[in-house]
Amino acid sequence: MRVEDEVIADAPATASRRRAAAPGVAIAASYLGLAAVAFWHIVTHPTTIAMSSGAGDSATFAWQLAYVPWAIAHGHDPFVATVANYPAGLNLLDNTSLPLLGLIGSPVTALWGPVATLNLWWVLAFPLSAAAAYLLARRFTTSRSIAWFAGLLYGFGPYQVAQGAGHLNLAFVPVPPLVMLLLYDLLVAPVRGQPTRSPRSIGARLAVLVIVQFFISSEILATTAVFAALAVVVVALANRSEVRGGARRVAEAVPVTAGIAAVVLAWPLYVALAGPAHVRGTIFGYRYYFSAVFGPVLPSSLFVVATRHLHSLGDRIGGNPVENGTYLGVFLVVLLVVAPFVARRRRLTVAVVLAAASFVLSLGVSLHFGVSRFARYDAKIPLPAAVLYKTPIVNQAFPVRYSLYVDLFASVAVAIVLDLLRRDRAPGPPRAGGHRQHRRLPPARRLAVLPIVVAALVAVPLIPAWPYNSQGRVAVPSFFTSSALDQVPEGSVALVYPIATNTLSNAEVWQATARFRFAMPGGYFVLPAGSGRGSVYTADTLVERTLSGVVAGPNPSRSATLRRELRAQLGSWHVRTVLAQPVGTDPVGFFTWLVGRPPGSCTGGMCVWPRVSWSG
C-alpha cells in the first residue's frame, strides 16, 4: 500500500477519534471557564494577586507549596522543617502541606514564584474535582449533559464554594469521587452485569488514590476512608443477595490496596503520627466547627440568591462562611427526601442514605438548629460524630467539612433522578421475582424539558457570588527579590518583623519568595500544644508576644528586664539579622532600642540590622 493510501485510510479513524474527544474537551473547557470566573482577578494577575491578598491561610499554602521541592533539591527533610518556627520547627505532615502539588508545581515556582503556583492550583481545583465527579456520574447515566451537571454540583457546589474562599487543601478534591467510582466497579458493576476490572486491579488503583490523597490532604484521606467504609456497608445492605460475592471481591482488593499503600506510606505515616513536632490528640476546633439542622436551607453570603437576614444566619453556621458548605437549597433538600419514595430505585436510595449520613456527621458532637432564635441552642443530644471525636486520625477533621460528601452523594442522586426523567419511563406493576417492568408514557405526557427544569431549580439557589471578593494584591517587599537580600547570610537565622502568626502570616510568603535563604522564628502552622496534647497555630514565645504588641498594641514597655529577656531568647536562637518592615508602633525605634544601634540600611521596604550580636 502506498503512503498516500495509508493516510487516506487512516483519515476516517482520526476524524472519529476527534469527534469522540470533542464532548470531553467541551466539558473540561466549561469547567475551566467557570473556575476562571470564580478566580478572575487571579487568572488575570497570576503572580501578584492571591486569595486573602496572600495572607492568612494563603500565605501558609504558598510557603508549603514552595518548601517541599526546595527541601528535596537541597537535601533537607521534606516532611519536617526547621526554617520556620525556628528553632522548634514543624511537622509538615500534620499541616496542610500539599507536598504532591508542590512537587508537580515546582517548575512554576522556579519560574514565577510561590504565589503563581498557589494560584495555579486554586484555578485547577474546581474543574479537576468536577471532572472526577463527572466520571462517577457516568456510571449512573448515559447522558453526558446529566453527568456534566452532576460534576458541576460537586466540583462547584456549596462545599467547594465555601472552601474555595480559603482552604486549598480542602478544595482540591478530585480523589473522593474516584474512590467511590472504583468501589462502584468493585461492588455494584458485577451485580448489574456491567463490565469491570478484576478486584486486584481495582485494589491497585485504590492504592494509587490513597497515596495521592495522602500527599494532598491526609484529612480528606481520613474522611474519605470513613465514607468508603460506610458506602460498602450501605451497598451490602442494599444488595444482601450479593453479599457473599461482594465480600469475596473486597477480600481480594483490600490486601492489594493495603500492601501497596503500606510500602509507600510507612515512613510518612510514622513521621505524621510519631515524628518530630507531631500533634497528639484532637485538633483544635473539632467542637467548634459544625453544621446545624437548618444549615441546608440557610445560605451564607457566598451565595447570590438570598436575603440579608438569611445570609446573616448562614454565615454563622460552621463557624464562618469559609467552613459552611452545608447549604443545599430548599428544592434540592425536598428532592433528596421525596425522590427515593417516588422513584423506588435502589441505587437512588443508597445515594440519598449516604448523603443523609454525611449530613448527620457534619452536625458535630451534639445537635444545633442554626436559626436565629436557637442560634446558640445545644440540644445535648449525642450524635455519631461524638464517636469520631474519640477516634484517632479521624478526629483531626472538623465535622462541618463532611459536607463534602453530602455534595458528592447528592450529585449522584441528582444524576439518577435526571436520568430517570430523561428516559421518560414510569414504573409498571411488579414482574415475577419482584423486578418492576417499565412502560413508556403516552406522547401527551412526555415532558422532554422536565429534566432541564429540575436541574435549574436545583442550580439557581446555588449560584455563587463570584468572582471571590477576597482576591487582592500580594504585598512582598522588593527587598526579598533584590540584591539587598545579600545582606542576610545564606543559611543563617533572621528575625522577620512583623513576625508570622496566625493573624499576620505575610512573612511566610516573603521567606518563600526569598527561596528560604534564611530560617526564621514564628509562623502560622499546626503545632503541638505546650501541654503535649492538642494543637495551637502559633508558638507562644516571649518574642512572638512582644512583637505582636509592636504590630497591633498594646505597645510593650521598653524596660531593662524585657530587653534582657528578649536578647537572651534571640541569642539562644542564633539570630544574626533583624529585618523589619516599618509598620505598627515605631518598629524602627523598638529594634534600635533592642539591638543597641540603628539599622544598617532601609531599602526595598525593609530596615536591616545585619551582623547582630546579642551578648553583653
Secondary structure, 3 states (H helix, E strand, C coil): CCHHHHHHHHHHHHHHHHHHHHHHHHHHHHHHHHHHHHCHHHHHCCCCEEEHHHCCHHHHHHHHHHHHHHHHHCCCCCCEECCCCCCCCEEHHHCCCCHHHHHHCHHHHHHHCHHHHHHHHHHHHHHHHHHHHHHHHCCCCCCHHHHHHHHHHHHCCHHHHHHCCCCHHHHCCCHHHHHHHHHHHHHHCCCCCCCCCCHHHHHHHHHHHHHHHHCCCHHHHHHHHHHHHHHHHHHHHHCHHHHHHHHHHHHHHHHHHHHHHHHHHHHHHHHHHHCCCCCCCCCCCCCCCCCCCCHHHCCCCCECCCCHHHHHHHCCHHHCCCCCCCCCCHHHHHHHHHHHHHHCCHHHHHHHHHHHHHHHHHCCCEEECCCHHHCCCEEEEECCHHHHHCCCCHHHCCHHHHHHHHHHHHHHHHHHHHHHHHHCEEEEEECCCCCEEEEECCHHHCCCCHHHHHHHHHHHHHCECCCCCCEEECCCCHHHHCHHHHHCCCCCEEEEECCCCCCCCHHHHHHHHCCCCCECCCCCCCEECCCCCCEECCCCCHHHHHHHHHHHCCCCCCCHHHHHHHHHHHHHCCEEEEEECCCCCCHHHHHHHHHCCCCCEEECCEEEECCCCCCC
